Amino acid sequence: QVQLVESGGGLVQAGGSLRLSCAGSGSRFGFNAMGWYRQAPGKQRELVARLDRAGTTNYADSVKGRFTISRDNAKNTVYLQMISLKPEDTAVYYCYAEGFAGSSFWGQGTQVTVSS
């Protein structure tokens, strides 16, 4: 059974930094792509960043230059380093992973709150 466990969320002032981590387990061959989505109150879930096994990254325009995604394939862990945080970054951040057979897996979510 695949599990994704996030950590690192919390409350931070605008301009501050946070680092999210997501450790995956239960996949015999690891994951193809891993990444992060977020969902703010009253809004749809949106892609924040994605990193595939080849090293290709995708970022939402709103976070480019401020957020950096990285991963440790040996540990099936993905990270999201967030700097220069803004109040509009406040959301529940969800880790996700794509299996090689096309399946998708989600973490339980971690709250990030940026105060002004």
C-alpha positions in Angstrom: 0.0 0.0 0.0 1.5 3.3 -1.1 1.6 6.1 1.5 2.8 9.7 1.2 3.5 11.5 4.5 4.1 15.2 4.4 5.8 17.4 7.0 7.1 20.9 7.4 4.0 23.0 7.2 3.2 25.8 9.6 2.7 29.4 10.3 5.2 32.0 8.9 5.2 35.7 8.4 5.2 37.2 4.9 8.7 37.1 3.5 9.6 34.0 5.5 10.6 30.5 4.4 9.4 27.0 4.9 10.5 23.6 3.6 8.0 20.9 3.0 8.9 17.2 2.8 7.0 14.2 1.6 8.2 10.7 2.1 6.7 7.9 0.0 6.6 4.3 0.8 5.0 1.1 -0.4 6.0 1.4 -4.1 8.3 -1.4 -5.2 9.8 0.6 -8.1 9.5 4.1 -6.7 7.6 6.8 -8.5 7.8 8.4 -11.9 7.0 12.0 -11.0 6.4 13.6 -7.6 5.2 17.0 -6.8 3.0 19.4 -4.9 -0.5 20.8 -5.3 -2.2 23.3 -3.0 -5.8 24.3 -2.3 -6.8 27.5 -0.7 -10.2 28.0 0.9 -12.9 28.4 -1.8 -10.5 27.7 -4.6 -9.6 24.7 -6.8 -6.6 22.6 -6.2 -3.7 23.8 -8.3 -0.4 22.4 -9.3 2.5 24.1 -7.5 5.5 22.1 -8.7 6.3 18.8 -10.3 9.5 17.0 -10.9 9.8 13.8 -12.9 12.4 11.1 -12.7 14.3 12.6 -15.7 14.7 15.9 -13.8 12.2 17.9 -15.7 10.4 20.5 -13.5 7.2 22.4 -13.8 6.2 25.3 -11.7 3.1 27.4 -11.3 3.8 30.9 -12.6 2.9 32.3 -9.2 5.7 30.5 -7.5 8.5 30.6 -10.1 11.7 32.1 -8.6 10.4 31.5 -5.0 9.8 27.8 -4.7 12.2 25.0 -5.6 11.3 21.4 -5.9 13.8 18.6 -5.4 13.7 14.9 -4.7 15.8 12.0 -3.4 14.9 9.0 -5.5 16.6 6.6 -3.2 14.4 7.7 -0.4 11.3 8.3 -2.5 11.1 11.7 -0.9 10.2 15.1 -2.5 10.9 18.5 -1.0 9.5 21.9 -1.6 11.7 24.8 -0.5 9.6 28.0 -0.3 11.1 31.4 0.2 9.6 35.0 0.0 6.3 33.6 1.1 3.2 35.7 0.5 -0.2 35.6 2.2 -1.6 34.3 -1.1 0.5 31.2 -0.6 -1.7 30.2 2.3 -3.3 26.8 1.5 -3.2 23.2 2.3 -0.3 21.7 0.4 -0.7 18.1 -0.9 2.1 15.9 -2.0 1.4 13.6 -4.9 3.2 10.9 -6.8 2.7 9.2 -10.1 3.3 5.5 -10.4 4.8 4.1 -13.6 1.5 2.4 -14.5 -0.3 5.7 -14.5 -1.7 5.6 -11.0 -1.7 8.6 -8.7 -1.2 8.8 -5.0 -1.9 11.7 -2.6 -0.7 12.7 0.9 -3.1 13.9 3.6 -2.1 17.5 3.2 -0.2 20.0 5.3 -1.3 23.5 6.2 0.8 26.5 5.2 -0.3 29.8 6.6 1.4 33.0 5.7 0.5 36.0 7.8 0.8 39.6 6.6 
